[in-house]
Structure formats: structure tokens, C-alpha cells
Amino acid sequence: MVFYHISVLSQKTWGLDPERVDHVGAAGVDLFFVISGFVMAMIVARPGAFNGKEFWIRRVARVVTAYWVITGVVFVLALQLPQLFNSTTADLYNLVASLSFVALDQGDGSTAPLLVVGWTLNYEIFFYAIVALTAGVFADRKLVVASGLMICLVTAGILLKPVNPNLAFYTDPILLEFVLGILVYRTWSQTRSVGLNLAPLAIFVVGTVLLVLQWERPVGDWRVLFWGVPAAAVLYGSLGVITFKSKFLARLGEWSYALYLTHVFVITLYIKHVISAVTTIELPWQIHYLIMTVLAVLGAAAYHMIIEAPLSRWTLRLLRRRPAPRSVPAAPAMEPAE
């Protein structure tokens, strides 16, 4: 996803070759949705009763608060320095919709939140709500009901072709990628005891090749087929063949959400302001790509350590805090019997 945004913003700003956008970089979103389906299926399948309150506490601490901070920053910047943005405006209606993770039509057919990449979190929170509902109310520990509900929504979208942007958003076929993640978990949990074999490696290679073949090709309405299915193959295969023991890679994993939230700011700042100010230095575009990638990772690390991680810990403590027991007034002393 980082490389996709680097590619799009670079081509648009520098006019290198508008046809050569690294579209497949956007498949990072599809992999993200598949992984989310996998993780939610794993969480809900754990032994013991499903605790809906703890489920939401963890989601809010992990996802919501750090996103709210970035959204607030975007709103303030759009209010004070609107020249920094192309189309984002400091609109209270959009701010409320963004903070509530609801995809609402802004009047022009767009349902994008203030932080443009936040559209994926609108889907993510919607998926969490379906999981919490079906697991809590219907004891759907295998997420069969949740999967069926999302398949029904997508089917309704395909058959009815809703014109309303809100309905179109919540019936988009991209919801099936969460179902693919659930399917990957169910398959992996039943096959992981078999031991190492060539099947995971073959599936991983096939998924990777299918994604590479789509490198510069926009997929349009066939996104789930061309990106979602290969992403599911990559996830399943990697579970069987890839083991990360590097502390740096572990850190990258910790910074991944912060990278998602902040990378567009870093890339835009570099392309529109840093490069335009330094006109005496000419570098190959590959070097610019490398510099932007490094800066994006550094920015993500800083945001994670300074904002995201401390805020997440504080949110967990706050939401898990039990209210102090109410003091009961002492009973009045009994008068001695005459």
C-alpha cells in the first residue's frame, strides 16, 4: 500500500508515466482484510465464553484512538491550512462520520472519511460489529453466521446494484475478503498438524505470482478475484513456510498500523514540499522511492512510540477500570428496648 501511494503521488506530481502506476501495491488492503478475517476467527475460536466487552475494549485501544488523533490533525490542518489539501475540507458532518467509522454520503457520491485511507477502517469496524453480534448473540464461534451475513450483503449488492453510496459501500464484494480470511483460518487450523509439506509453499508461490502478474493493472470490479484470492493464498502459504525471527521485522509489524495511518502525510510532504524546495539536486526516481519508504517507516516508528502505544495502554487501563464501589451508609443504631 505504501508503494502504491508513492507510485500514484509520484506519477501525478512528476508526470513520469501515468500508465505505470504500481496498482498491485493497493492489494495490501486486500491482504489486510484477509488477515483481519483470519485474526478475528482465531480470537473468537479461543476456549471460554466470548466476552463482548473485552472484545470491543481491545479493538478500541488498538484501532480507534490512534485513528482519532490523526483524524483530528487532518481536520485542524484542513481548517487552518486548506491549501495543503486537494479536496479535503474541514466539514463537521464529515468529522463526525469519520470519528464514528460510518461511511456516509457527503452529497457528492463520496463516502471517504477525512483521512482518505480510513475507508478501509470503516469496513474493518463494520466487520468487527458483525463478529461481535454473531458471536455474542448467536454463539457463532466459527463465524459461520458472520460469513453468511456478509455473503448475503454482497449478493444483495450484486442483484440490486444500489445507487445510494451508503448501500453500495456496505454491499461491496470486498466484504468477501473477510470471509476468505475466516476460511483460511478454518483450513489452517485443521491442516497445521499435518507437518511441513510442499502444499503451503506451492500455494504461497501461486498467490505471489498471481499478484505480480497484476502489477500495473487496475482490477476494478474484479478486485476480490484478482487480489483477494491471491492474498488469501499468500497468507495460507506463508503460515506454513515463513518464520520471522528478526527483531527488526517484529518491530515493523508493531509499526504497521502507524505506517498505515501516517505514510500518506510523509509521502505528500516529501513530494510536494521537500523536492520542490530542493531544485539543485537531481536523483533517479528509484532513489526517491527509497528515501520516501525509509522516511515513511521512520515516521511510523515515531508515531507508534510517541502516540499510538502510550495511548493504547492508557485506553486499556481506562476502559478496564472498575468503578469504585458505592459506599453504603451505616444503619442507624437501634434504640435499646425499654
C-alpha positions in Angstrom: 0.0 0.0 0.0 2.9 2.4 0.8 4.4 1.7 -2.6 1.1 2.2 -4.3 0.7 5.7 -2.8 4.3 6.5 -3.6 3.7 5.5 -7.2 0.4 7.3 -7.6 1.6 10.6 -6.0 4.9 10.5 -7.8 3.3 9.9 -11.2 0.7 12.6 -10.6 3.3 15.2 -9.4 6.2 14.5 -11.6 4.4 13.2 -14.7 6.8 10.3 -15.2 4.4 7.9 -16.8 0.7 7.9 -15.7 0.2 4.5 -17.1 2.8 2.9 -15.0 1.2 3.0 -11.5 2.1 0.1 -9.3 -1.6 -0.8 -8.8 -0.9 -4.1 -7.1 0.5 -2.2 -4.2 -3.1 -1.4 -3.3 -3.6 -5.1 -2.8 -2.0 -4.5 0.6 -5.6 -3.5 1.7 -6.9 -6.9 0.4 -4.2 -8.8 2.4 -5.1 -6.6 5.4 -8.8 -7.6 5.2 -7.9 -11.3 4.7 -5.6 -11.2 7.7 -8.3 -9.4 9.7 -10.7 -12.2 8.9 -8.1 -14.8 10.0 -7.3 -13.0 13.3 -11.0 -12.5 14.2 -11.7 -16.1 13.5 -8.8 -17.1 15.7 -9.8 -14.8 18.6 -13.4 -15.9 18.6 -12.4 -19.6 18.5 -10.4 -19.4 21.7 -11.7 -21.5 24.6 -14.0 -19.9 27.1 -17.0 -17.7 26.8 -17.0 -14.9 24.3 -16.5 -11.6 26.2 -18.1 -8.9 24.0 -17.0 -6.1 26.3 -13.3 -7.2 26.3 -13.5 -7.7 22.6 -14.5 -4.1 22.0 -12.1 -2.7 24.6 -9.2 -4.3 22.7 -10.4 -3.1 19.3 -10.9 0.5 20.6 -7.5 0.5 22.2 -5.8 -1.0 19.2 -7.6 0.8 16.4 -9.8 3.7 17.4 -7.8 6.1 19.5 -4.7 6.4 17.3 -7.0 6.9 14.3 -9.0 9.6 16.1 -5.8 11.5 16.8 -4.8 11.5 13.1 -8.3 12.4 12.0 -8.3 15.4 14.4 -4.9 16.5 13.0 -6.4 16.3 9.4 -9.4 18.4 10.5 -7.3 21.1 12.1 -4.9 21.3 9.2 -7.8 21.5 6.7 -9.4 24.2 8.8 -6.2 26.3 9.2 -4.2 25.4 6.1 -6.6 24.3 3.4 -4.0 24.8 0.7 -2.3 21.7 1.8 -5.1 19.5 0.6 -6.6 18.8 -2.8 -10.2 18.0 -1.9 -10.3 17.5 1.9 -12.3 20.2 3.7 -12.9 20.9 7.4 -16.5 19.8 7.5 -18.2 18.9 10.8 -20.5 16.4 9.2 -17.6 14.5 7.7 -15.7 14.8 11.0 -18.5 13.1 13.0 -18.9 10.4 10.3 -15.1 9.8 10.3 -14.9 9.5 14.1 -17.8 7.1 14.2 -16.4 4.9 11.4 -19.6 5.2 9.4 -19.5 5.6 5.6 -21.9 8.4 4.9 -22.6 10.1 1.6 -21.2 13.6 1.6 -23.6 14.8 -1.0 -21.2 14.2 -4.0 -21.3 10.4 -4.0 -18.2 10.1 -1.9 -18.1 8.2 1.4 -14.4 8.8 2.1 -13.6 10.0 5.6 -11.3 12.9 6.4 -8.3 10.6 6.4 -8.6 9.2 3.0 -7.1 5.8 3.8 -9.7 5.5 6.6 -12.2 4.0 4.2 -10.6 0.6 5.0 -11.2 1.1 8.7 -14.9 1.8 8.0 -15.1 -1.8 6.6 -12.9 -3.1 9.5 -15.2 -1.7 12.2 -18.3 -2.9 10.3 -16.7 -6.4 10.3 -15.9 -6.2 14.0 -19.6 -5.3 14.6 -20.8 -8.3 12.7 -18.4 -10.6 14.6 -19.4 -9.2 18.0 -23.1 -9.5 17.1 -23.0 -13.1 15.8 -20.5 -14.4 18.3 -22.3 -12.7 21.2 -25.9 -13.3 20.3 -25.8 -16.5 18.3 -22.7 -18.1 19.9 -21.2 -18.1 16.4 -17.7 -19.3 17.4 -16.8 -20.5 13.9 -18.1 -17.3 12.3 -20.4 -19.2 10.0 -23.3 -16.9 10.6 -21.0 -13.9 10.2 -19.7 -15.2 6.9 -23.3 -16.0 5.7 -24.4 -12.5 6.6 -21.6 -10.9 4.6 -22.2 -13.2 1.6 -25.9 -12.1 1.7 -25.0 -8.4 1.8 -22.7 -8.9 -1.2 -25.3 -10.9 -3.1 -27.9 -8.2 -2.4 -25.5 -5.6 -3.8 -24.8 -7.6 -7.0 -28.5 -8.2 -7.6 -29.9 -4.8 -6.6 -27.0 -2.6 -7.7 -27.8 0.1 -5.2 -27.3 3.7 -6.4 -27.2 5.1 -2.9 -23.4 5.4 -2.0 -24.0 4.2 1.6 -25.8 1.0 0.5 -23.2 0.4 -2.2 -20.4 0.7 0.3 -21.9 -1.9 2.7 -22.7 -4.4 0.0 -19.4 -4.2 -1.9 -17.8 -7.5 -2.8 -14.7 -6.5 -0.9 -16.6 -7.9 2.2 -15.9 -11.3 0.9 -12.2 -10.9 1.7 -13.0 -11.1 5.4 -14.8 -14.4 4.6 -11.7 -15.6 2.8 -9.6 -14.8 5.9 -12.1 -16.8 8.1 -11.8 -19.7 5.6 -8.0 -19.5 5.7 -8.1 -19.9 9.5 -10.5 -22.8 9.4 -8.4 -24.6 6.8 -5.1 -23.8 8.5 -6.3 -24.9 12.0 -7.3 -28.3 10.6 -4.2 -28.8 8.5 -1.3 -27.4 10.5 -0.8 -30.6 12.5 0.0 -32.5 9.3 3.5 -31.2 9.3 5.7 -29.5 6.7 4.9 -30.4 3.1 5.1 -28.7 -0.2 1.5 -27.7 -0.4 1.9 -24.4 1.6 4.9 -23.5 -0.4 3.2 -24.1 -3.7 0.1 -22.1 -2.6 2.3 -19.2 -1.4 4.2 -19.2 -4.8 1.0 -19.3 -6.8 -0.6 -16.4 -4.8 2.6 -14.3 -5.1 2.8 -14.9 -8.9 -0.8 -14.0 -9.4 -0.3 -10.7 -7.6 2.9 -9.9 -9.5 1.0 -10.5 -12.8 -1.3 -7.7 -11.9 1.5 -5.3 -11.0 0.4 -2.4 -13.3 -3.1 -3.5 -14.0 -6.1 -1.9 -12.2 -8.6 -4.6 -11.4 -11.8 -2.6 -11.0 -14.9 -4.7 -10.1 -12.8 -7.9 -10.0 -10.8 -6.9 -7.1 -11.8 -9.9 -4.8 -10.9 -12.4 -7.6 -7.6 -10.8 -8.7 -6.3 -9.5 -5.4 -8.4 -11.1 -2.6 -8.0 -14.7 -3.6 -4.2 -14.4 -4.2 -3.9 -12.6 -0.9 -5.6 -15.5 0.8 -3.2 -17.9 -0.9 -0.2 -15.8 0.3 -1.5 -15.8 3.8 -2.2 -19.5 4.0 1.1 -20.4 2.3 3.1 -18.1 4.5 1.7 -19.7 7.6 3.3 -22.9 6.6 6.6 -21.8 5.1 7.7 -18.5 6.6 9.1 -17.9 10.1 10.3 -14.5 11.2 13.0 -14.4 13.8 14.3 -10.9 13.1 13.7 -8.3 15.8 13.6 -5.6 13.1 10.8 -7.4 11.2 9.0 -7.8 14.5 9.3 -4.0 15.0 8.0 -3.4 11.5 4.9 -5.5 12.5 4.4 -3.3 15.5 4.7 -0.2 13.4 2.4 -1.4 10.7 -0.8 0.3 11.9 1.1 3.6 12.5 2.6 3.2 9.0 -0.9 2.8 7.6 -2.1 6.0 9.4 0.9 8.3 8.6 2.5 7.2 5.4 0.4 9.4 3.1 1.4 12.5 5.1 5.1 11.7 4.8 4.9 10.9 1.1 2.9 14.1 0.3 5.3 16.2 2.3 8.3 14.9 0.5 6.9 15.1 -3.0 5.1 18.4 -2.8 7.3 20.4 -0.4 10.7 18.9 0.1 11.5 18.1 -3.6 10.0 21.4 -4.8 12.3 23.3 -2.4 15.4 21.4 -3.4 15.7 22.0 -7.1 19.5 21.8 -7.3 19.7 18.0 -6.6 18.6 15.6 -9.2 18.2 11.9 -8.3 16.8 8.9 -10.1 13.2 8.1 -9.2 14.3 4.8 -7.6 16.3 6.8 -5.0 13.3 9.0 -4.3 11.2 5.9 -3.8 13.8 4.5 -1.4 14.0 7.8 0.5 10.2 8.0 0.8 10.0 4.4 2.0 12.6 5.0 4.7 11.0 8.3 5.8 7.6 6.6 6.0 8.9 3.8 8.2 10.7 6.3 10.5 7.6 8.4 10.7 5.6 5.3 11.6 8.1 4.3 14.3 7.9 7.8 15.8 4.1 7.9 15.8 3.9 4.4 17.3 6.3 5.1 20.1 5.1 8.6 20.9 1.4 8.5 20.3 0.0 5.1 19.4 1.5 2.7 22.0 1.1 5.0 25.1 -2.4 6.0 24.0 -3.4 2.3 23.5 -2.1 1.4 27.0 -3.9 4.4 28.6 -7.1 3.4 26.8 -6.9 -0.2 28.0 -6.4 1.0 31.6 -9.2 3.5 31.3 -11.8 1.1 29.8 -10.9 -1.8 32.1 -11.0 0.4 35.2 -13.8 -0.8 37.5 -15.9 1.8 39.2 -15.3 2.3 42.9 -17.9 0.5 45.0 -20.5 2.9 46.2 -20.4 3.4 50.0 -23.4 2.2 51.8 -24.5 4.4 54.7 -24.3 2.8 58.1 -27.6 1.6 59.6 -28.9 3.8 62.4 -28.3 2.5 65.9 -31.2 0.7 67.4 -32.7 2.3 70.4 -32.5 -0.1 73.5 -35.7 -1.7 74.4 -37.5 -0.3 77.4 
